[in-house]
């Protein structure tokens, strides 16, 4: 399903809808070019789940964890470890185990890591730049009535 995001407000609304559809242990793979709004969308999801602390990009830390109403939310950015380092870094980070414990994983640049993260993602969100502040979101794996 595709969704036009003409404004940042549209992206925030999508984040609320995604948050409603998430359950403990879910894996969401976020893809899109640099600057497509992946972290902005994660911030919107985190806010909708009750996170009040600052939600920042995990580009250099690789993982940021937040406590939410539904348990732990882990925001992961694998861009810096793509390639040969990926299996070793994922093992070190323990993300598969965190997911097994019920953490919700929102993973940027995680297409190559789905098996190492515990199997196919429950959901995917691909963001494409469609203008200065406009984006197109392609969503798969969400319940038909869950995202409008």
Secondary structure as the mmCIF struct_conf table of DSSP 4:
data_model
#
loop_
_struct_conf.conf_type_id
_struct_conf.id
_struct_conf.beg_label_comp_id
_struct_conf.beg_label_asym_id
_struct_conf.beg_label_seq_id
_struct_conf.end_label_comp_id
_struct_conf.end_label_asym_id
_struct_conf.end_label_seq_id
STRN STRN1 UNK A 2 UNK A 5
BEND BEND1 UNK A 7 UNK A 7
HELX_RH_AL_P HELX_RH_AL_P1 UNK A 8 UNK A 21
TURN_TY1_P TURN_TY1_P1 UNK A 24 UNK A 25
STRN STRN2 UNK A 27 UNK A 31
BEND BEND2 UNK A 33 UNK A 33
TURN_TY1_P TURN_TY1_P2 UNK A 34 UNK A 35
BEND BEND3 UNK A 36 UNK A 37
HELX_RH_AL_P HELX_RH_AL_P2 UNK A 38 UNK A 48
TURN_TY1_P TURN_TY1_P3 UNK A 49 UNK A 50
BEND BEND4 UNK A 53 UNK A 53
TURN_TY1_P TURN_TY1_P4 UNK A 59 UNK A 61
BEND BEND5 UNK A 62 UNK A 62
STRN STRN3 UNK A 63 UNK A 68
TURN_TY1_P TURN_TY1_P5 UNK A 69 UNK A 70
STRN STRN4 UNK A 71 UNK A 77
HELX_RH_3T_P HELX_RH_3T_P1 UNK A 79 UNK A 81
BEND BEND6 UNK A 83 UNK A 83
TURN_TY1_P TURN_TY1_P6 UNK A 84 UNK A 85
HELX_RH_AL_P HELX_RH_AL_P3 UNK A 86 UNK A 93
TURN_TY1_P TURN_TY1_P7 UNK A 94 UNK A 94
HELX_RH_AL_P HELX_RH_AL_P4 UNK A 95 UNK A 100
TURN_TY1_P TURN_TY1_P8 UNK A 101 UNK A 102
STRN STRN5 UNK A 104 UNK A 108
TURN_TY1_P TURN_TY1_P9 UNK A 109 UNK A 109
HELX_RH_3T_P HELX_RH_3T_P2 UNK A 111 UNK A 113
TURN_TY1_P TURN_TY1_P10 UNK A 114 UNK A 114
HELX_RH_3T_P HELX_RH_3T_P3 UNK A 115 UNK A 117
TURN_TY1_P TURN_TY1_P11 UNK A 118 UNK A 118
BEND BEND7 UNK A 119 UNK A 120
BEND BEND8 UNK A 122 UNK A 122
STRN STRN6 UNK A 123 UNK A 129
BEND BEND9 UNK A 131 UNK A 133
STRN STRN7 UNK A 135 UNK A 140
BEND BEND10 UNK A 141 UNK A 142
TURN_TY1_P TURN_TY1_P12 UNK A 144 UNK A 146
#
